[in-house]
Amino acid sequence: MSKDLSRKRTFVILGIVFLAGIAFAGLFNSGLAFTNQEEFCTDCHTMQIPFRELQESAHYKNASGVGATCANCHVPEPFFPKLLAKLIAAKDVYHELVGTIDTPEKYEARRWEMASRVWAKLKATDSRECRSCHDFRSMDLTEQDRSARSKHGNAEDKGQTCIDCHKGVAHEEPDAPETIGDAPDSDAT
């Protein structure tokens, strides 16, 4: 009888662990979905700057009525890359809290650095987030102007990815920082 009782306890414990796992996975997935919402992304006032830029872009407001949100461009759909993106995004919250980017002036001072990180990520992933909506195979090149048709037609052959040409499509493209050799000489008259 003690074997039966032990076996029943084991099944009960396994059942509880299984149900707890399902509950945890559901709550975790809900948390990920919540943090992908535009309202969440733009809650920090620092993120109002890029959000206003997005609102003025064709990625947000256009004739077709299809618009992209922050998560569409900045959060991958596959689970593990999404988790990594969420962990990396925690630095933005940190910098908001410690005051590194908490004013428009401080944000602008770091814009090149922040944009460069996003561009490098997109380059490394072959513009994965862009391709969730845009894909060379789905492009109707005959509907594009001559320049775009030529560039898109050659881009895939050259191994180029979206971000190689499309920096600044949803946000203001920052100016590259001046290097010391390029800076004007303040003593020159």
Secondary structure, DSSP 8 states (H G I E B T S, - for coil): -HHHHHHHHHHHHHHHHHHHHHHHHHHHHHHHHHTTSHHHHT-SGGGHHHHHHHHTSTTTS-TT-----HHHHHS-SSHHHHHHHHHHHHHHHHHHHHTSS-SHHHHHHHHHHHHHHHHHHHHHTTSHHHHTT--GGG--GGGS-HHHHHHHHHHHHHT--HHHH-TTSSS--------TTTS--TT--
